[in-house]
Amino acid sequence: MTRPLADRIRPETLEEVVGQRHILGEGKILSNLIRQGEVPNMIFYGPSGVGKTTVANIIAKKTGKSLRRLNATTASVSDIKDIIGSLDTFLTANGVLLYLDEIQHFNKKQQQSLLEFMENGKITLIASTTENPYFYVYNAVLSRSVVFEFLPLSEDDISEALRRAVGKLAESDYKNYRVSVSEEAIVHLARTSGGDVRKALNGLELCFLATAADKDGLIEITERAAEEATQKKVLRYDKDGDSHYDVMSALQKSIRGSDPNAAVYYLAKILSAGDMLSACRRLLVIASEDIGLAHPQAAAITKACVDSALQLGMPEARIPLANAAIFLATAPKSNSAYNAINAAMYDIEHKDTGTVPRQLQNVHCDGEGAEVKGQNYLYPHDFPKHYVKQQYLPDKIKDTVYYEYGDNKMERLSKEYWDSIKENS
């Protein structure tokens, strides 16, 4: 049986791996470790189809260790005992590199059974997980491991892998044709893959298998074939039309403009293009930038919707994200905190703002030459209404106003409260 295309073009060297430049690029930590051939226990964290297994294979070849694989969804303690039983044999003279997929499915006892051998170096563990390891991996295993986060691949990364795969398509036991794949088909497969190169390659292979050769033996894969293979309409979501950034901008401006219909439309466009993560990030930003202090719980509510979406995945994720988009669009608006932090950062970057006032500094020992003895800090909780007038900004900018109360109900009430207290203090 012909091996799947994704397996046939699996990279064998670091140079062939697409994406993950933040850890595999020249001079990056994981790249350096692999090239040196001495690797620690590691946990690879990230979504499916982004290169975790591929990198583990490359590491195994570099280290010269015997590679063993287990999938935690089906493995048991007896499987681990079998690997432990093979230690110190001729076949494992250099130790074992254990690639444990989906480690989050191992319970505490199963994970603990590896600790002794991770300590003495007889087993080098590379565990992969699609879940946050700090929640699902036992602390003792975490403390003996280095965590590397693998990110979803970009469209450019996946397009590169697809172009490399085209040359492999005709190399099968049952076909020997010339293959042509249009650039539009490659872009569509990359765009609808959701950052998963395996998904994109499977789509390309499906196009190949489903497309008949012409009389000259040419299999021509078009954008239409790619659309049918992925069962998704081609969305103009690129730099030449409704670009990624244009649609993101339209989503935020629609919410800022309090138009829930436009907000949910642009959200739908982003989700239909398979870009759920960008939608999540943008909604979180909007909650703090555009709603802000007018509805202080907006950030927490949006975070809850985003967390639900990430746990559910598409297509169900569209529901909590729609809740967030419509909620934010219909919420009162304020950018007062956004303006305040921008103004403060501008002063810090462009002005000499001076030092922290003495009364706010950490307690210091006053030498004999000190003009002023003691911190002289006034503890607000010792005063009525928990407030006392005191200078907090450095001397050079002591009268600067960064935060201007917004004209929404929440901030007006806050201003009235503090005005009454400060006027009577």
Helices and strands as residue ranges (DSSP letters): H 5-8, G 14-16, H 21-24, H 29-36, E 42-45, H 52-63, E 66-71, H 77-85, G 90-92, E 96-101, G 103-105, H 108-112, H 115-119, E 123-129, H 133-136, H 139-143, E 146-149, H 155-166, E 178-181, H 183-191, H 197-210, E 218-221, H 223-230, H 244-256, H 260-272, H 276-286, I 287-291, G 292-294, H 298-312, H 318-330, H 336-350, G 358-360, G 380-382, G 384-386, G 395-397, H 409-423
